[in-house]
Every structure is written in C-alpha cells, then in structure tokens.
Amino acid sequence: MSQDQVEPLTDEGWYGEDVATFGDRLAAARDAAGLKQGELAKRLGIKRSTLSNWEGDLSEPRANRLSMMAGLLNVSVGWLLTGDGDGVEMPGDEETADTDLLAIVQEIRVIRSRMKNDLEKLARLEKALRNKV
C-alpha cells in the first residue's frame, strides 16, 4: 500500500497499526475509562488543550507523561504507541459509521501523513542550509 493510500476503517481493523493513530488509541482509552478530556488532563497535570492536541495527533507526549497516562488508563505504553499489547477492546456492534465520514477521515489521515513527511524533509533541508552557512 502506498503512502497516499489508507486502508478502509473496518470493525476488524479498528485499532490496526495502519488504521488507528496514537491519538485515536488515546481517545478510545480515555473514553473506555469514562474520563472527559478535562478530567484526564487534570490528573496528568497538563492543559486540556495539550491533551486535545495529543488526541488530534498534532503533538505527542514526553515519555514520563506517556507512562503516567498508560497507568491511569489501564493500557500498555506499547498499545498507545503502536496498537500492540494491552489496550481497550474494539467497540461492540454499534451502527456502522457513514461511508462519507469514513472517506473524510481517511483523507485527513493521508494529508496528515504527507504533512509529517514534508515537515521532516523541511527540517533536514534547514539543517543542511544552516551547516552550509
């Protein structure tokens, strides 16, 4: 599967490595624990906006917060990061999400992936430029 293609969301692959992101797993674990963003943020000693950024895959926590978060949510650090290990169960037989919404989510993930790659390239180019100057 190329970088621009994303596997469709299915019940079987809801938390699959190539489907769910760190933010998706964090939000699912928080929901499963019955916590609101503000409640978990307070327990972690962070701002709600910081947690929102983590769930939106706009930023990532440091190792100490990640470990604390995994303990509070009763999941493994490995599961939060990769989807492997002890985590929350896949949602039950809920009504299937609208196909158009799934397509939008998939397109957002493709764009996010491209942006991440482009930012990494930009950082390497800026570093090379600083070294030349």
N, C-alpha and C positions, 0 to 999 in steps of 0.2 A: 504494500500500500504506500503510495507516495505521500510526501509531506503535506500536500494540499488536500488529501482525501482523509476523511474521518469515518470510522466505522459507525453505522447507524446505532442509535440507542435502542437496546432491546432489554427485556427483563433478564435474559441470561447474562448479558454483559454490562449490567448497570454499573458495577464497580470495577469493570475490567480496566486493566492498565492503559489500554488505548482509548478508553471512553471517559472515565471519570478523572477529574483533576484533583490535586491536593485540596483545593477549595471546595469541590463537590463532596469529597470524603469528610472534610472538617464540618461542613454544614450538616451532612447526614448524621454524623456522630453527635453533634450538638443537639439536633432535633430528637435523636433517639434517647438522649439523656434528659430530654424535657426542659432544656435551657433556652432562654432567649439570648440574643447576641449580647445585650447589656449585662445579663447575669454572668455569662461566661467571661466576658471582658473584665468585669469587676473581680471575679475570682482569680483571673490571671494577672491582675494589676496593670491592665492596659486600657486604652481608649476603645470605645465601641467601634469607632471608625477604623482603627487598626485591625480589629477582628473582621470587620466588613471587607477590608482590603485583602485579608488573607483568604476569606471565603470567595472573594471575587477573583482570586489569582492575580491580584495586582501587586502583591508583595508576599514575602514569606517570613515566618518567624525564625528567630535565632534558636539554636539547639536547646537552650535552657527553657524557653517558653514552650517549645515543641514537646519536650519531655513532660513538663508540667501539664500541658494540655491533654496529652495522651492519658496521663494518670487520672485527670478529672473526668475524662470522657469514657474511661474504661476500654480503651483501644490501644493497640501497639503503635509505637512510633513508625515502625515499618509499614503498617497498614495505612497510616495517614500519608506517608510519603509515596508509597508505591501501590497500595491496594493489596499487598501480600501480608498475611499474618492475621492476628486477632483484630476484628473490626465489627461493625454493625451488620446485621442481616439485611439482605435486599428487601425493599418494600414488598409487601404482600400483593395480592391480586387486586390492585387498585385499577381504576379506569385508565385505559391507555391514553397517554398524552396526545394531543392533536398533532398530526403529521407536520403541519406547517410550523408549529412551535419547535418541534424537534429539528427541522431543517434550519431554522434560525439559530438555534443553539449550536448546531454543528458548524454553521458558517462562522459564528462568533469564535468558536474554538480554532478554526482554520486561520482566521485573521490574527488571533492572539498568538498562535504558533509562529506565523510569519513575522509578526512584530518582534517577538522574542529573538528569533534568528537574526533579524535585521539589526536589533539593538546590540547583539553580541558582535556582529560584523562591524558596526559603527564604533564600538568600544575598542576593538582591535585596530581599526584604522586610526583612531585618535591617538592610541598609544604609539603606533608606528610613527605618526606625524610628530608627536612630542619627542620621540627618540631622535628624529632627524633634525629637529630644530635646535 
